[in-house]
Amino acid sequence: MTGNTTEADLKQAAMRYLKDHYNEDTVSTGVLKNGFEAANGALHVNSTVSAGGSWWGWTKWFTFKQGQVTDLRAKVR
């Protein structure tokens, strides 16, 4: 991703990360705070995910470098 990375691009990258690392399907996500510039920084979201037939609500903080997730913190809502 480049300096033209949008919030939607980062949300997609975050959803791919959750699927690849935790086998979670994102049902919904809403951005609480957008702190990125030129594909670097953080995205703070509330999301609902499903895995194994169950649904959970989470607050998640994704950190990005060059549009890729480099760190994730999460708290159950």
Order of alpha helices (4+ residues) and beta strands (2+ residues): alpha-beta-beta-beta-beta
